[in-house]
Amino acid sequence: MSSLRGVDAASAEVPDQADPAAEPESAAGRSVVAVVPAYNEAENIESVVRDAAEYVDKVVVVDDKSSDDTASVAEASDADVVSHPMNMGVGAAIHTGYQVAIREGFDLVVQIDADGQHDPSFIPEMLAKLDEDDADMVIGSRWLNSSYKEYSAVRRAGIRFFTLEANVLGGLSITDVTSGYRVYRVSMLEDLGRPENSHWALEQTLEAARKDYEITEVSVPMPTETEGSQFDVETFMKYPARMLLTTMKVLIFR
């Protein structure tokens, strides 16, 4: 198990680069790694790793200083595990995973949640869509099927709110900017900055769009999130200020 040596996720201590000739390849001869950011998901991580491993060459779990056995369960499930020395948030966790993909020379990244919300059986379809649309990022969308109807009215309003912003400011035509189920070309990730923990998906999508990367979607049904992922009206009311900060960061600094 690897661990970070400081609070900057970019300085992650990751496994040594493997010999490319020794690595299996998939997706039309390209190497694919699944990045799974995880925090206190000991009950779910084994099945997520096992199911994702059927479609990728390696699964990397980034444990964000869980207080349960997430790291040890993931390691026992044959995932590569990188552990943060302190809880650093989802933006740091996914960035650490991207750094592993970059340093180990993978071509494609599949990002998947550790709570079981994202069905790994859709990975082949998402990889195929990447090629079909000659895209750099594929987002699994709940709005291209009826699963979004299971979400609360507040949740649906929040997703629509952020998606509208991404479409207006990024010149996009997508339906679900907040979805964390994504496929990326590593060449694009090398060109993007480290996302913040708050609204990382909006920030990442806006930056990619403004840098003229191609972004597309596929329909992926998803059940409602776990309790820890829910938010209420009070959280929704904080959106405008948070949106402004995220947007200004992309427009000015990226």
Secondary structure, DSSP 4 states (H G I P E B T S, - for coil): -EE-SSS-GGG---PPPP-GGGS--BTTTB-EEEEEEESS-TTTHHHHHHHHTTTSSEEEEEE-S-SSSHHHHHHHTT-EEEE-SS---HHHHHHHHHHHHHHTT-SEEEE--TTS-S-GGGHHHHHHHHHHTT-SEEEEESTTSSGGGGS-HHHHHHHHHHHHHHHHHHT---S-TT---EEEEHHHHTTSPPPPSTTHHHHHHHHHHHTT--EEEEE---PPPPGGG---HHHHHTHHHHHHHHHHHHHHH-
